[in-house]
């Protein structure tokens, strides 16, 4: 990377500008994050309903394959973290990889849905290869780079907080509108289980990631990397691991992210099935939209409310209070999981509680990375982010694998596509299968919310962060 000449970024200056916020941190991430959000909800549906793989290997394939793939993904995350830490260019150490991922994401995203109409063995091999090319290679490169954009953008607490909000609007709001509104109401009833329609639709989404990821590359800037300049050499992995594993704040935020991702992973994987077979009817175009929209309305309000509250009361405190509400909303849903009114009320309350986590996590994580630098005398951005990502990556694999196994054992019956009429027929599921969907969609997150409240009680990194940041600057100036 030392000799490679990269296109120059358009963001400049010591402070974050308007174009940087709107193009680099809001519009830019929309392509990759939208693609990932759609896949998080619907890729498993493609495997179970379109390809009908629930019974392969006696139900074991769709359990083992996601877990093993995520272990591979975890290893590539660790490697990517080290690659980023060793990258030296005028455009920074993480941004250059955004440029590469802009091409890899659409190519590998399309491959996910070009599974040939061949034997079961050929299909299984294609799925394993395409899944790992996307998640373990292309999306790992993007996600690791993207995750470091806020921590490396600036040390200014206010600017960092605003960027965290803008960054998460892309994920929560814009992706949410399409995943929560357009897909269940319009697209899914049109797709049914028609493989050609799935391929065309998902290919368009994958291609959209190319121009938008380029936008993120051109309109971001690594001011913290520039501040350090060439004065810091990459430390050995063992030394960095020793630092982060002995830092209580990093351990706490890693556990926090693991528990939250595990709960969210089960919920996202179960969403379509819960709406199709418990709360509503198959692809009715209304149930999933209502659940997502009514539950997601608070996310729009949160753009204006969360950061002022976080500045006044602290990011940790607001997030902790939010998860108390989150648990209350989950309990309401679990009391009557087949009652639309009760579930919608519970989802609304739960998503109010989830606002702080959605919008300020990146800023809280950045504070932890600065604290590590203050304490150790060097930064561990790539490794800390990659180990965090490893933990959560495995959580995603576990959630998909365990849900698929439970569905197989409970007797899930996939819908059928009638070629003569072009219709898709969904079947009613037995009580055991419905209970699986209820637990993973509305029950498990109550438990995770309680655990997160306890963890956050000890995550008081903000207490001295401004003083620590000032000391870091003084060290750089003296050096």
C-alpha beads as a LAMMPS data file, in Angstrom:
LAMMPS data file: protein, C-alpha beads

479 atoms
478 bonds

1 atom types
1 bond types

-500.0 500.0 xlo xhi
-500.0 500.0 ylo yhi
-500.0 500.0 zlo zhi

Masses

1 110.0

Atoms # bond

1 1 1 0.000 0.000 0.000
2 1 1 2.989 2.390 0.442
3 1 1 3.592 2.859 -3.294
4 1 1 -0.042 2.751 -4.410
5 1 1 -1.393 6.111 -5.531
6 1 1 -5.043 6.472 -4.549
7 1 1 -7.647 9.018 -5.671
8 1 1 -7.617 12.019 -3.345
9 1 1 -10.486 12.475 -0.922
10 1 1 -12.747 15.526 -1.148
11 1 1 -13.024 16.167 2.609
12 1 1 -10.558 18.724 3.973
13 1 1 -9.865 20.929 6.989
14 1 1 -9.330 20.265 10.659
15 1 1 -13.048 20.182 11.399
16 1 1 -15.837 18.073 9.918
17 1 1 -17.658 19.914 7.122
18 1 1 -21.263 19.720 5.935
19 1 1 -20.498 17.678 2.805
20 1 1 -18.503 15.235 4.889
21 1 1 -21.422 14.680 7.268
22 1 1 -24.123 14.399 4.626
23 1 1 -22.241 12.572 1.874
24 1 1 -19.537 10.615 3.709
25 1 1 -21.387 9.585 6.855
26 1 1 -25.050 9.632 5.840
27 1 1 -25.441 8.918 2.111
28 1 1 -22.217 6.962 1.533
29 1 1 -22.802 4.032 3.919
30 1 1 -26.400 3.552 2.707
31 1 1 -25.503 1.176 -0.119
32 1 1 -23.497 -1.409 1.819
33 1 1 -25.595 -1.114 4.981
34 1 1 -28.846 -1.409 3.055
35 1 1 -27.591 -4.534 1.295
36 1 1 -26.489 -6.016 4.620
37 1 1 -29.796 -5.105 6.306
38 1 1 -31.822 -6.798 3.577
39 1 1 -29.613 -9.902 3.702
40 1 1 -29.873 -10.045 7.498
41 1 1 -33.650 -10.431 7.211
42 1 1 -34.183 -12.176 3.876
43 1 1 -31.135 -14.289 2.962
44 1 1 -32.192 -17.028 5.359
45 1 1 -35.717 -16.839 3.879
46 1 1 -34.147 -17.390 0.442
47 1 1 -32.394 -20.507 1.761
48 1 1 -35.404 -21.970 3.595
49 1 1 -38.313 -20.958 1.332
50 1 1 -36.899 -20.494 -2.176
51 1 1 -34.154 -23.139 -2.171
52 1 1 -35.961 -25.317 0.433
53 1 1 -32.807 -26.310 2.317
54 1 1 -34.370 -26.739 5.762
55 1 1 -34.205 -30.529 5.580
56 1 1 -30.720 -30.881 4.047
57 1 1 -28.498 -33.204 6.115
58 1 1 -31.479 -33.880 8.385
59 1 1 -31.732 -30.168 9.194
60 1 1 -28.056 -29.920 10.161
61 1 1 -26.800 -28.013 7.101
62 1 1 -28.535 -24.707 7.811
63 1 1 -27.331 -24.910 11.399
64 1 1 -23.697 -25.932 10.803
65 1 1 -23.042 -23.882 7.668
66 1 1 -23.752 -20.387 9.162
67 1 1 -21.771 -21.124 12.322
68 1 1 -18.714 -22.529 10.517
69 1 1 -18.864 -19.683 7.977
70 1 1 -18.905 -17.115 10.761
71 1 1 -15.861 -18.750 12.359
72 1 1 -14.078 -18.241 9.016
73 1 1 -15.445 -14.700 8.953
74 1 1 -14.058 -14.157 12.462
75 1 1 -10.567 -15.181 11.338
76 1 1 -10.690 -12.822 8.333
77 1 1 -11.830 -10.026 10.642
78 1 1 -8.721 -10.503 12.762
79 1 1 -6.515 -10.543 9.677
80 1 1 -8.224 -7.463 8.256
81 1 1 -7.664 -5.582 11.496
82 1 1 -3.933 -6.230 11.215
83 1 1 -3.898 -5.264 7.544
84 1 1 -5.555 -1.935 8.385
85 1 1 -3.100 -1.241 11.197
86 1 1 -0.203 -1.829 8.806
87 1 1 -1.618 0.238 5.947
88 1 1 0.162 3.551 5.301
89 1 1 -1.185 5.874 2.598
90 1 1 -1.884 9.572 2.180
91 1 1 -5.575 8.695 2.312
92 1 1 -5.284 6.984 5.699
93 1 1 -5.179 3.382 6.844
94 1 1 -8.869 2.376 6.707
95 1 1 -10.317 4.464 3.854
96 1 1 -8.301 2.773 1.071
97 1 1 -10.116 -0.459 1.831
98 1 1 -13.473 1.245 1.318
99 1 1 -12.342 1.803 -2.259
100 1 1 -11.648 -1.908 -2.797
101 1 1 -14.888 -3.000 -1.130
102 1 1 -16.944 -0.763 -3.440
103 1 1 -16.240 -3.261 -6.254
104 1 1 -16.221 -6.466 -4.209
105 1 1 -19.597 -5.907 -2.530
106 1 1 -21.794 -5.876 -5.667
107 1 1 -19.957 -8.781 -7.328
108 1 1 -20.132 -11.117 -4.319
109 1 1 -23.635 -9.900 -3.397
110 1 1 -24.964 -11.028 -6.772
111 1 1 -23.233 -14.417 -6.441
112 1 1 -25.307 -15.131 -3.301
113 1 1 -28.435 -15.422 -5.449
114 1 1 -27.062 -17.081 -8.588
115 1 1 -27.296 -20.556 -7.056
116 1 1 -27.570 -22.975 -10.012
117 1 1 -30.633 -25.186 -10.439
118 1 1 -28.495 -28.304 -10.043
119 1 1 -28.079 -31.189 -7.600
120 1 1 -28.266 -30.635 -3.852
121 1 1 -24.490 -31.112 -3.533
122 1 1 -23.723 -28.463 -6.181
123 1 1 -26.129 -26.026 -4.517
124 1 1 -24.590 -26.600 -1.081
125 1 1 -21.062 -25.979 -2.431
126 1 1 -22.165 -22.810 -4.248
127 1 1 -23.904 -21.482 -1.119
128 1 1 -20.873 -22.101 1.091
129 1 1 -18.494 -20.425 -1.383
130 1 1 -20.700 -17.425 -2.236
131 1 1 -21.651 -16.816 1.409
132 1 1 -18.016 -16.733 2.488
133 1 1 -16.911 -14.625 -0.471
134 1 1 -19.465 -12.019 0.559
135 1 1 -19.288 -12.099 4.364
136 1 1 -15.774 -13.381 5.077
137 1 1 -14.117 -11.362 2.326
138 1 1 -16.006 -8.437 0.741
139 1 1 -18.185 -7.334 3.664
140 1 1 -15.377 -7.879 6.169
141 1 1 -13.180 -5.461 4.212
142 1 1 -15.997 -2.902 4.083
143 1 1 -17.264 -3.300 7.628
144 1 1 -13.849 -3.156 9.298
145 1 1 -12.984 0.028 7.398
146 1 1 -16.404 1.602 7.898
147 1 1 -16.393 0.854 11.651
148 1 1 -13.216 2.944 12.083
149 1 1 -14.431 6.007 10.206
150 1 1 -15.965 7.711 13.262
151 1 1 -13.098 6.893 15.704
152 1 1 -10.487 8.074 13.185
153 1 1 -12.381 11.099 11.872
154 1 1 -11.763 13.490 14.772
155 1 1 -11.059 13.669 18.498
156 1 1 -13.606 16.462 18.995
157 1 1 -16.327 14.951 21.211
158 1 1 -19.191 16.994 19.710
159 1 1 -18.157 16.327 16.110
160 1 1 -17.627 12.649 16.850
161 1 1 -21.067 12.393 18.430
162 1 1 -22.753 14.049 15.460
163 1 1 -20.930 11.755 13.037
164 1 1 -22.075 8.768 15.090
165 1 1 -25.680 9.937 14.729
166 1 1 -25.315 10.596 10.967
167 1 1 -23.585 7.239 10.514
168 1 1 -26.385 5.356 12.206
169 1 1 -29.162 7.226 10.418
170 1 1 -27.904 5.457 7.303
171 1 1 -28.248 2.083 8.984
172 1 1 -31.347 2.599 11.111
173 1 1 -33.485 5.046 9.166
174 1 1 -32.778 4.671 5.457
175 1 1 -32.213 0.910 5.518
176 1 1 -35.173 0.592 7.858
177 1 1 -37.529 2.389 5.487
178 1 1 -36.798 -0.064 2.688
179 1 1 -36.539 -3.209 4.819
180 1 1 -39.548 -2.287 6.978
181 1 1 -41.823 -0.663 4.419
182 1 1 -41.084 -1.415 0.791
183 1 1 -39.933 -5.018 1.103
184 1 1 -42.806 -6.525 3.133
185 1 1 -45.530 -4.368 1.589
186 1 1 -44.525 -4.387 -2.086
187 1 1 -41.500 -6.496 -2.940
188 1 1 -42.006 -9.732 -0.978
189 1 1 -45.591 -10.330 -2.197
190 1 1 -44.239 -9.868 -5.751
191 1 1 -41.225 -12.145 -5.247
192 1 1 -42.895 -15.026 -3.463
193 1 1 -40.462 -17.898 -4.022
194 1 1 -39.692 -17.117 -7.681
195 1 1 -35.906 -17.527 -8.047
196 1 1 -35.548 -15.242 -11.073
197 1 1 -37.347 -12.399 -9.330
198 1 1 -35.150 -12.811 -6.247
199 1 1 -31.985 -12.678 -8.376
200 1 1 -33.001 -9.514 -10.243
201 1 1 -34.121 -7.650 -7.126
202 1 1 -31.092 -8.503 -5.018
203 1 1 -28.711 -7.767 -7.895
204 1 1 -30.075 -4.224 -8.132
205 1 1 -29.476 -3.721 -4.413
206 1 1 -25.949 -5.103 -4.689
207 1 1 -25.069 -2.815 -7.629
208 1 1 -26.325 0.213 -5.668
209 1 1 -23.519 -0.345 -3.154
210 1 1 -20.850 0.610 -5.747
211 1 1 -21.497 4.359 -6.228
212 1 1 -22.518 4.951 -2.620
213 1 1 -19.434 3.266 -1.133
214 1 1 -17.297 5.401 -3.444
215 1 1 -19.090 8.409 -1.991
216 1 1 -18.127 7.261 1.516
217 1 1 -14.485 6.957 0.420
218 1 1 -14.275 10.401 -1.179
219 1 1 -16.092 12.305 1.576
220 1 1 -14.422 10.969 4.730
221 1 1 -11.110 11.959 6.302
222 1 1 -8.878 10.269 8.925
223 1 1 -7.769 13.259 11.020
224 1 1 -6.603 11.093 13.930
225 1 1 -4.381 9.057 11.565
226 1 1 -2.971 12.262 10.118
227 1 1 -2.349 13.623 13.622
228 1 1 -0.292 10.556 14.485
229 1 1 1.442 10.690 11.084
230 1 1 4.423 8.386 10.709
231 1 1 5.374 8.589 14.381
232 1 1 3.574 5.410 15.357
233 1 1 4.662 2.005 14.122
234 1 1 2.383 -1.000 14.242
235 1 1 2.873 -2.934 17.475
236 1 1 3.035 -6.750 17.600
237 1 1 -0.361 -8.455 17.815
238 1 1 0.544 -10.071 21.147
239 1 1 1.325 -6.684 22.676
240 1 1 -1.915 -5.157 21.360
241 1 1 -3.979 -8.143 22.534
242 1 1 -2.477 -7.876 25.991
243 1 1 -3.488 -4.224 26.133
244 1 1 -7.106 -4.608 24.997
245 1 1 -7.819 -7.820 26.906
246 1 1 -6.581 -6.207 30.127
247 1 1 -8.649 -3.073 29.542
248 1 1 -11.964 -3.404 31.375
249 1 1 -13.752 -0.831 29.206
250 1 1 -12.938 -2.705 26.022
251 1 1 -13.975 -6.034 27.556
252 1 1 -17.255 -4.461 28.695
253 1 1 -18.050 -2.885 25.327
254 1 1 -17.138 -6.124 23.535
255 1 1 -19.515 -8.104 25.782
256 1 1 -22.144 -5.403 25.339
257 1 1 -21.872 -5.639 21.544
258 1 1 -21.925 -9.449 21.651
259 1 1 -25.117 -9.679 23.730
260 1 1 -26.869 -6.965 21.750
261 1 1 -25.917 -8.511 18.393
262 1 1 -26.984 -11.982 19.498
263 1 1 -30.432 -10.747 20.543
264 1 1 -30.820 -8.633 17.404
265 1 1 -29.605 -11.493 15.216
266 1 1 -32.302 -13.844 16.503
267 1 1 -34.940 -11.136 16.160
268 1 1 -33.963 -10.232 12.580
269 1 1 -33.791 -13.879 11.530
270 1 1 -37.211 -14.631 13.040
271 1 1 -38.989 -11.423 11.912
272 1 1 -40.380 -12.628 8.578
273 1 1 -41.419 -16.033 9.950
274 1 1 -43.081 -14.503 13.030
275 1 1 -45.106 -12.063 10.918
276 1 1 -46.024 -14.699 8.313
277 1 1 -47.053 -17.510 10.657
278 1 1 -47.838 -16.103 14.132
279 1 1 -49.063 -12.518 14.000
280 1 1 -50.390 -12.429 10.421
281 1 1 -50.679 -14.557 7.301
282 1 1 -48.092 -15.460 4.655
283 1 1 -46.810 -12.375 2.741
284 1 1 -49.994 -10.442 3.516
285 1 1 -48.124 -7.181 2.870
286 1 1 -49.444 -5.587 6.066
287 1 1 -48.309 -7.387 9.215
288 1 1 -44.562 -7.053 8.833
289 1 1 -44.943 -3.466 7.646
290 1 1 -46.975 -2.527 10.729
291 1 1 -44.578 -4.256 13.114
292 1 1 -41.558 -2.591 11.547
293 1 1 -43.050 0.859 11.006
294 1 1 -44.869 1.305 14.326
295 1 1 -41.874 -0.099 16.135
296 1 1 -39.518 2.002 14.018
297 1 1 -41.216 5.414 14.276
298 1 1 -39.095 6.273 17.355
299 1 1 -35.976 5.936 15.209
300 1 1 -37.030 9.015 13.241
301 1 1 -37.632 11.000 16.424
302 1 1 -34.298 9.825 17.757
303 1 1 -32.295 11.826 15.209
304 1 1 -33.258 15.014 17.035
305 1 1 -33.585 13.745 20.600
306 1 1 -30.771 11.310 21.335
307 1 1 -27.641 13.417 20.997
308 1 1 -28.912 16.367 23.117
309 1 1 -29.859 13.857 25.830
310 1 1 -26.505 12.103 25.520
311 1 1 -24.650 15.416 25.879
312 1 1 -26.655 16.319 28.976
313 1 1 -26.769 12.985 30.790
314 1 1 -23.911 11.042 29.171
315 1 1 -23.907 8.429 26.415
316 1 1 -23.672 5.519 28.849
317 1 1 -26.477 6.760 31.112
318 1 1 -28.928 7.420 28.298
319 1 1 -28.182 4.012 26.740
320 1 1 -28.653 2.261 30.100
321 1 1 -32.022 3.959 30.693
322 1 1 -33.009 3.039 27.153
323 1 1 -32.470 -0.659 27.741
324 1 1 -34.745 -0.562 30.794
325 1 1 -37.511 0.673 28.466
326 1 1 -36.407 -1.952 25.947
327 1 1 -37.034 -4.732 28.460
328 1 1 -40.441 -3.293 29.424
329 1 1 -41.520 -3.185 25.771
330 1 1 -40.368 -6.773 25.293
331 1 1 -42.406 -7.962 28.285
332 1 1 -45.528 -6.294 26.854
333 1 1 -45.042 -8.094 23.516
334 1 1 -44.410 -11.437 25.208
335 1 1 -47.626 -11.185 27.254
336 1 1 -49.780 -11.420 24.092
337 1 1 -47.571 -12.315 21.101
338 1 1 -50.533 -13.016 18.788
339 1 1 -52.383 -9.763 19.532
340 1 1 -51.525 -7.098 16.954
341 1 1 -52.364 -4.086 19.153
342 1 1 -50.355 -5.358 22.127
343 1 1 -47.352 -6.292 19.988
344 1 1 -47.329 -2.931 18.196
345 1 1 -47.481 -1.063 21.521
346 1 1 -44.650 -3.162 22.913
347 1 1 -42.531 -2.693 19.773
348 1 1 -43.036 1.075 19.943
349 1 1 -41.847 1.236 23.568
350 1 1 -38.978 -1.166 22.891
351 1 1 -37.659 0.886 19.993
352 1 1 -37.758 4.089 22.035
353 1 1 -35.501 2.248 24.450
354 1 1 -33.212 1.141 21.634
355 1 1 -32.614 4.669 20.317
356 1 1 -29.454 5.501 22.302
357 1 1 -27.801 2.205 21.413
358 1 1 -28.553 2.767 17.727
359 1 1 -27.241 6.315 17.529
360 1 1 -24.389 6.757 20.012
361 1 1 -22.588 3.403 20.116
362 1 1 -19.907 4.481 17.613
363 1 1 -19.072 7.514 19.764
364 1 1 -18.888 5.382 22.915
365 1 1 -16.619 2.875 21.159
366 1 1 -14.410 5.748 19.967
367 1 1 -14.054 6.929 23.579
368 1 1 -12.879 3.454 24.560
369 1 1 -10.248 3.459 21.791
370 1 1 -8.988 6.882 22.931
371 1 1 -8.828 5.645 26.525
372 1 1 -6.718 2.676 25.402
373 1 1 -4.363 5.051 23.560
374 1 1 -4.075 7.280 26.664
375 1 1 -3.322 4.308 28.884
376 1 1 -1.014 2.303 26.593
377 1 1 0.651 5.092 24.635
378 1 1 -0.346 3.667 21.243
379 1 1 -3.550 2.946 19.313
380 1 1 -5.064 -0.495 18.746
381 1 1 -7.818 0.555 16.317
382 1 1 -7.606 -2.317 13.849
383 1 1 -7.191 -5.089 16.388
384 1 1 -9.790 -3.760 18.840
385 1 1 -12.330 -3.314 16.059
386 1 1 -11.538 -6.718 14.547
387 1 1 -11.839 -8.616 17.851
388 1 1 -15.130 -6.802 18.498
389 1 1 -16.231 -7.806 15.034
390 1 1 -15.117 -11.413 15.569
391 1 1 -17.300 -11.696 18.657
392 1 1 -20.357 -10.252 16.966
393 1 1 -19.747 -12.160 13.729
394 1 1 -19.890 -15.466 15.594
395 1 1 -23.048 -14.258 17.355
396 1 1 -24.750 -13.697 13.994
397 1 1 -23.790 -17.200 12.842
398 1 1 -25.065 -18.726 16.059
399 1 1 -28.400 -16.930 15.837
400 1 1 -29.065 -18.064 12.257
401 1 1 -27.837 -21.619 12.870
402 1 1 -29.782 -22.170 16.091
403 1 1 -32.989 -20.718 14.624
404 1 1 -32.722 -22.945 11.545
405 1 1 -32.123 -26.045 13.665
406 1 1 -35.107 -25.249 15.892
407 1 1 -37.279 -24.703 12.816
408 1 1 -36.227 -28.068 11.386
409 1 1 -36.862 -29.945 14.626
410 1 1 -40.209 -28.201 15.157
411 1 1 -41.407 -29.267 11.682
412 1 1 -41.294 -26.050 9.622
413 1 1 -43.051 -26.409 6.250
414 1 1 -41.737 -24.152 3.468
415 1 1 -44.140 -22.504 0.982
416 1 1 -44.518 -23.768 -2.600
417 1 1 -44.372 -21.944 -5.944
418 1 1 -47.021 -22.948 -8.490
419 1 1 -45.437 -22.385 -11.916
420 1 1 -48.704 -22.707 -13.818
421 1 1 -50.280 -19.743 -12.008
422 1 1 -47.142 -17.943 -10.760
423 1 1 -48.536 -18.011 -7.216
424 1 1 -46.803 -18.816 -3.949
425 1 1 -48.713 -20.836 -1.354
426 1 1 -47.750 -20.506 2.311
427 1 1 -48.754 -23.159 4.844
428 1 1 -49.942 -22.828 8.446
429 1 1 -47.235 -23.917 10.914
430 1 1 -47.714 -26.196 13.916
431 1 1 -47.723 -24.894 17.498
432 1 1 -44.101 -25.894 18.178
433 1 1 -42.827 -23.951 15.162
434 1 1 -44.887 -20.907 16.117
435 1 1 -43.448 -20.995 19.649
436 1 1 -39.933 -20.986 18.179
437 1 1 -40.724 -17.776 16.287
438 1 1 -42.357 -16.171 19.342
439 1 1 -39.404 -16.853 21.627
440 1 1 -36.742 -15.653 19.215
441 1 1 -38.638 -12.555 18.066
442 1 1 -40.144 -11.187 21.290
443 1 1 -38.846 -13.278 24.191
444 1 1 -35.072 -13.471 23.983
445 1 1 -34.479 -9.711 23.794
446 1 1 -36.007 -9.252 27.250
447 1 1 -33.166 -11.343 28.661
448 1 1 -30.512 -9.536 26.611
449 1 1 -31.813 -6.096 27.686
450 1 1 -31.472 -6.980 31.377
451 1 1 -27.908 -8.232 30.855
452 1 1 -27.006 -5.039 28.955
453 1 1 -28.284 -2.827 31.769
454 1 1 -25.944 -4.607 34.175
455 1 1 -22.949 -4.329 31.807
456 1 1 -23.500 -0.633 31.126
457 1 1 -23.500 0.114 34.828
458 1 1 -19.723 -0.398 34.786
459 1 1 -18.940 1.298 31.436
460 1 1 -18.103 4.791 32.744
461 1 1 -15.337 5.590 30.234
462 1 1 -16.762 9.086 29.622
463 1 1 -15.922 10.133 33.170
464 1 1 -12.381 11.316 32.357
465 1 1 -12.283 11.105 28.536
466 1 1 -11.875 14.831 27.809
467 1 1 -8.925 15.073 30.197
468 1 1 -7.366 11.959 28.641
469 1 1 -7.810 13.329 25.107
470 1 1 -6.110 16.572 26.138
471 1 1 -3.164 14.594 27.547
472 1 1 -2.879 12.617 24.284
473 1 1 -2.691 15.862 22.293
474 1 1 -0.058 17.250 24.653
475 1 1 2.065 14.126 24.179
476 1 1 1.877 14.466 20.392
477 1 1 2.862 18.132 20.545
478 1 1 5.825 17.385 22.842
479 1 1 6.927 14.539 20.593

Bonds

1 1 1 2
2 1 2 3
3 1 3 4
4 1 4 5
5 1 5 6
6 1 6 7
7 1 7 8
8 1 8 9
9 1 9 10
10 1 10 11
11 1 11 12
12 1 12 13
13 1 13 14
14 1 14 15
15 1 15 16
16 1 16 17
17 1 17 18
18 1 18 19
19 1 19 20
20 1 20 21
21 1 21 22
22 1 22 23
23 1 23 24
24 1 24 25
25 1 25 26
26 1 26 27
27 1 27 28
28 1 28 29
29 1 29 30
30 1 30 31
31 1 31 32
32 1 32 33
33 1 33 34
34 1 34 35
35 1 35 36
36 1 36 37
37 1 37 38
38 1 38 39
39 1 39 40
40 1 40 41
41 1 41 42
42 1 42 43
43 1 43 44
44 1 44 45
45 1 45 46
46 1 46 47
47 1 47 48
48 1 48 49
49 1 49 50
50 1 50 51
51 1 51 52
52 1 52 53
53 1 53 54
54 1 54 55
55 1 55 56
56 1 56 57
57 1 57 58
58 1 58 59
59 1 59 60
60 1 60 61
61 1 61 62
62 1 62 63
63 1 63 64
64 1 64 65
65 1 65 66
66 1 66 67
67 1 67 68
68 1 68 69
69 1 69 70
70 1 70 71
71 1 71 72
72 1 72 73
73 1 73 74
74 1 74 75
75 1 75 76
76 1 76 77
77 1 77 78
78 1 78 79
79 1 79 80
80 1 80 81
81 1 81 82
82 1 82 83
83 1 83 84
84 1 84 85
85 1 85 86
86 1 86 87
87 1 87 88
88 1 88 89
89 1 89 90
90 1 90 91
91 1 91 92
92 1 92 93
93 1 93 94
94 1 94 95
95 1 95 96
96 1 96 97
97 1 97 98
98 1 98 99
99 1 99 100
100 1 100 101
101 1 101 102
102 1 102 103
103 1 103 104
104 1 104 105
105 1 105 106
106 1 106 107
107 1 107 108
108 1 108 109
109 1 109 110
110 1 110 111
111 1 111 112
112 1 112 113
113 1 113 114
114 1 114 115
115 1 115 116
116 1 116 117
117 1 117 118
118 1 118 119
119 1 119 120
120 1 120 121
121 1 121 122
122 1 122 123
123 1 123 124
124 1 124 125
125 1 125 126
126 1 126 127
127 1 127 128
128 1 128 129
129 1 129 130
130 1 130 131
131 1 131 132
132 1 132 133
133 1 133 134
134 1 134 135
135 1 135 136
136 1 136 137
137 1 137 138
138 1 138 139
139 1 139 140
140 1 140 141
141 1 141 142
142 1 142 143
143 1 143 144
144 1 144 145
145 1 145 146
146 1 146 147
147 1 147 148
148 1 148 149
149 1 149 150
150 1 150 151
151 1 151 152
152 1 152 153
153 1 153 154
154 1 154 155
155 1 155 156
156 1 156 157
157 1 157 158
158 1 158 159
159 1 159 160
160 1 160 161
161 1 161 162
162 1 162 163
163 1 163 164
164 1 164 165
165 1 165 166
166 1 166 167
167 1 167 168
168 1 168 169
169 1 169 170
170 1 170 171
171 1 171 172
172 1 172 173
173 1 173 174
174 1 174 175
175 1 175 176
176 1 176 177
177 1 177 178
178 1 178 179
179 1 179 180
180 1 180 181
181 1 181 182
182 1 182 183
183 1 183 184
184 1 184 185
185 1 185 186
186 1 186 187
187 1 187 188
188 1 188 189
189 1 189 190
190 1 190 191
191 1 191 192
192 1 192 193
193 1 193 194
194 1 194 195
195 1 195 196
196 1 196 197
197 1 197 198
198 1 198 199
199 1 199 200
200 1 200 201
201 1 201 202
202 1 202 203
203 1 203 204
204 1 204 205
205 1 205 206
206 1 206 207
207 1 207 208
208 1 208 209
209 1 209 210
210 1 210 211
211 1 211 212
212 1 212 213
213 1 213 214
214 1 214 215
215 1 215 216
216 1 216 217
217 1 217 218
218 1 218 219
219 1 219 220
220 1 220 221
221 1 221 222
222 1 222 223
223 1 223 224
224 1 224 225
225 1 225 226
226 1 226 227
227 1 227 228
228 1 228 229
229 1 229 230
230 1 230 231
231 1 231 232
232 1 232 233
233 1 233 234
234 1 234 235
235 1 235 236
236 1 236 237
237 1 237 238
238 1 238 239
239 1 239 240
240 1 240 241
241 1 241 242
242 1 242 243
243 1 243 244
244 1 244 245
245 1 245 246
246 1 246 247
247 1 247 248
248 1 248 249
249 1 249 250
250 1 250 251
251 1 251 252
252 1 252 253
253 1 253 254
254 1 254 255
255 1 255 256
256 1 256 257
257 1 257 258
258 1 258 259
259 1 259 260
260 1 260 261
261 1 261 262
262 1 262 263
263 1 263 264
264 1 264 265
265 1 265 266
266 1 266 267
267 1 267 268
268 1 268 269
269 1 269 270
270 1 270 271
271 1 271 272
272 1 272 273
273 1 273 274
274 1 274 275
275 1 275 276
276 1 276 277
277 1 277 278
278 1 278 279
279 1 279 280
280 1 280 281
281 1 281 282
282 1 282 283
283 1 283 284
284 1 284 285
285 1 285 286
286 1 286 287
287 1 287 288
288 1 288 289
289 1 289 290
290 1 290 291
291 1 291 292
292 1 292 293
293 1 293 294
294 1 294 295
295 1 295 296
296 1 296 297
297 1 297 298
298 1 298 299
299 1 299 300
300 1 300 301
301 1 301 302
302 1 302 303
303 1 303 304
304 1 304 305
305 1 305 306
306 1 306 307
307 1 307 308
308 1 308 309
309 1 309 310
310 1 310 311
311 1 311 312
312 1 312 313
313 1 313 314
314 1 314 315
315 1 315 316
316 1 316 317
317 1 317 318
318 1 318 319
319 1 319 320
320 1 320 321
321 1 321 322
322 1 322 323
323 1 323 324
324 1 324 325
325 1 325 326
326 1 326 327
327 1 327 328
328 1 328 329
329 1 329 330
330 1 330 331
331 1 331 332
332 1 332 333
333 1 333 334
334 1 334 335
335 1 335 336
336 1 336 337
337 1 337 338
338 1 338 339
339 1 339 340
340 1 340 341
341 1 341 342
342 1 342 343
343 1 343 344
344 1 344 345
345 1 345 346
346 1 346 347
347 1 347 348
348 1 348 349
349 1 349 350
350 1 350 351
351 1 351 352
352 1 352 353
353 1 353 354
354 1 354 355
355 1 355 356
356 1 356 357
357 1 357 358
358 1 358 359
359 1 359 360
360 1 360 361
361 1 361 362
362 1 362 363
363 1 363 364
364 1 364 365
365 1 365 366
366 1 366 367
367 1 367 368
368 1 368 369
369 1 369 370
370 1 370 371
371 1 371 372
372 1 372 373
373 1 373 374
374 1 374 375
375 1 375 376
376 1 376 377
377 1 377 378
378 1 378 379
379 1 379 380
380 1 380 381
381 1 381 382
382 1 382 383
383 1 383 384
384 1 384 385
385 1 385 386
386 1 386 387
387 1 387 388
388 1 388 389
389 1 389 390
390 1 390 391
391 1 391 392
392 1 392 393
393 1 393 394
394 1 394 395
395 1 395 396
396 1 396 397
397 1 397 398
398 1 398 399
399 1 399 400
400 1 400 401
401 1 401 402
402 1 402 403
403 1 403 404
404 1 404 405
405 1 405 406
406 1 406 407
407 1 407 408
408 1 408 409
409 1 409 410
410 1 410 411
411 1 411 412
412 1 412 413
413 1 413 414
414 1 414 415
415 1 415 416
416 1 416 417
417 1 417 418
418 1 418 419
419 1 419 420
420 1 420 421
421 1 421 422
422 1 422 423
423 1 423 424
424 1 424 425
425 1 425 426
426 1 426 427
427 1 427 428
428 1 428 429
429 1 429 430
430 1 430 431
431 1 431 432
432 1 432 433
433 1 433 434
434 1 434 435
435 1 435 436
436 1 436 437
437 1 437 438
438 1 438 439
439 1 439 440
440 1 440 441
441 1 441 442
442 1 442 443
443 1 443 444
444 1 444 445
445 1 445 446
446 1 446 447
447 1 447 448
448 1 448 449
449 1 449 450
450 1 450 451
451 1 451 452
452 1 452 453
453 1 453 454
454 1 454 455
455 1 455 456
456 1 456 457
457 1 457 458
458 1 458 459
459 1 459 460
460 1 460 461
461 1 461 462
462 1 462 463
463 1 463 464
464 1 464 465
465 1 465 466
466 1 466 467
467 1 467 468
468 1 468 469
469 1 469 470
470 1 470 471
471 1 471 472
472 1 472 473
473 1 473 474
474 1 474 475
475 1 475 476
476 1 476 477
477 1 477 478
478 1 478 479
